[in-house]
């Protein structure tokens, strides 16, 4: 497998990160807690997928070649794009939240 050099987030994934941050802030009323959680989530995604791109399980129910990585109840859907040597994050969601 080619070396994965970067991770890109779709517009939808970026919006979902913002929604997650809004949700955490409403529950915690703390910017510090919110920023810390989002930074930990992004660091987890980066460290796992840059080191082990195939660490997420195959999730063909979401589309061809889609994989699913889970972090503290949040599902991260992505594809490995070998031609561009990158991971493409499509969305992030929590099944039990709107």
FENHU-V433031 format. One record per residue. PHI is phi as a letter, one per 30 degrees, with the letter a starting at -180 (NA if undefined). Layout:
BEGIN
<<PHI> <PHI>>
END
This chain:
BEGIN
<<NA> <d> <d> <d> <c> <a> <b> <c> <c> <d> <e> <d> <d> <d> <d> <d> <d> <d> <d> <d> <d> <d> <d> <d> <d> <d> <d> <c> <h> <b> <d> <d> <d> <d> <d> <d> <d> <d> <d> <d> <d> <d> <d> <d> <e> <d> <d> <d> <d> <d> <d> <b> <e> <c> <d> <d> <d> <d> <b> <d> <d> <c> <k> <d> <i> <d> <b> <b> <c> <c> <b> <h> <i> <c> <c> <c> <c> <a> <b> <c> <c> <d> <e> <c> <h> <b> <c> <c> <d> <d> <a> <b> <a> <b> <d> <c> <b> <d>>
END
